[in-house]
Amino acid sequence: MRHFGHIAPEVRQRLFHREPSAFSADSPARLLSAALGATLYSPATRPRLADDIVKQAGNGVVSMVLCLEDSIDDADVAEGEENLVRQFADLDSRTGVEPPLLFIRVRVPEQIPDLVRRLGAGVRLLSGFVLPKFTEERGLPFLEAMASAEAESGHRLFAMPVLESPELLYRESRVDTLEGIARAVGKFRDRVLALRLGVTDFCSSYGLRRAPDMTAYDVQIVASVIADVVNMLGRADGSGFTVTGPVWEYFRVSERMFKPQLRQSPFLEVQAVELREKLIEHAMDGLLREISLDQANGLLGKTCIHPSHVLPVHALSVVSHEEFSDAEDILRPERGGGGVLRSAYTNKMNEVKPHRAWAERTLLRAEVFGVAKEDVGFVELLAAGIPG
């Protein structure tokens, strides 16, 4: 699979200076954690789930979570488990089909080894499990169950803990909770693919819900948690993990209070005014702003609950030609001693040592999302990815 692999090769050649690299479920964890992109959630009870998975893969989705937790009723858990077993068997029987990276969001640790056994041969299609309301105390049994299931099945499994518990939100317990989470995931570092932020749960603790013309970063109590999670768990010194962006809840807005947040000029330049209007109508201007703020705050990828959110996440994850040029200059072997240089675009200073970690992350993102041509921006990438 590859990002933007669903669009025609000649279109990719027109858009990309360096096309996204291919990867598979067997690729190294470092690559997969950067490649997750827009992770699309789906209730595990959907009766045509296998067909849905194949369809979304054809539309550019590369990671999905099949949810047995908050997205389904408590009474439907057994039915959801049975449905997953059937749907994985269906997918496994199809030839020539490469599904996205598939993860199951469970409720309790005991579900992990049970589901791995029940999936049988279909377990080869499973990339891992999403672990809810993760703290050290609640999370370790999940990680231990996953390690046991992996050893029993002989199939590599990854964990994606969800950071969403009230203990993480409350100021008086936040640092202790983050330190505990760091200890827990540190013990299973090789099997923790990414940490996911459960911002909806954070908001619920205070009876809050952000409007479609506001981002998670406009809700200060949420923004403070994101900052502390990145501070303690997302460091670039080798101790950190990939932290993914929070879910965007909206996909259509009937009324707005504030002006649209998309500038007109990038759309006018490529004759895409109708695309801008469509994005605004479906609340995508707020989503695009939040994705940009995710990246500015050290997050990569995003939880998505609607297929229309996938393309904006991926389009804004593509590395610009300017970013790529700066990153390559910073990481040239002859620059190992440090120093300062003017960027090739002659519009900024590149300081080799302070910008090295940024450059390394940028080149990893470039590997999985590609590098846009010099005259290509996110509008062209959005427009090219929309089905005709």
Secondary structure, 3 states (H helix, E strand, C coil): CCCCCCCCHHHHHHHEEECCCCCCCCCCHHHHHHHCCEEEEEECCCCCHHHHHHHHHHCCCCEEEEECCCCCCHHHHHHHHHHHHHHHHHHHHCCCCCCCEEEEECCCCCHHHHHHHHHHHHHHHEEEEEECCCCHHHHHHHHHHHHHHHHHHCCCCEEEEEECCHHHHCHHHHHHHHHHHHHHHHHCHHHECCEEECHHHHHHCCCCCCCCCCCHHHCHHHHHHHHHHHHHHCCCCCCCCCEEEEEECCCCCCCCCCCCCCCCHHHHHCCCHHHHHHHHHCCHHHHHHHHHHHHHCCCCCEEECCHHHHHHHHHHHCECHHHHHHHHHHCCHHHCCCCEEECCCCCCEEECCCCHHHHHHHHHHHHHHCEECCCCCHHHHHHHHCCC
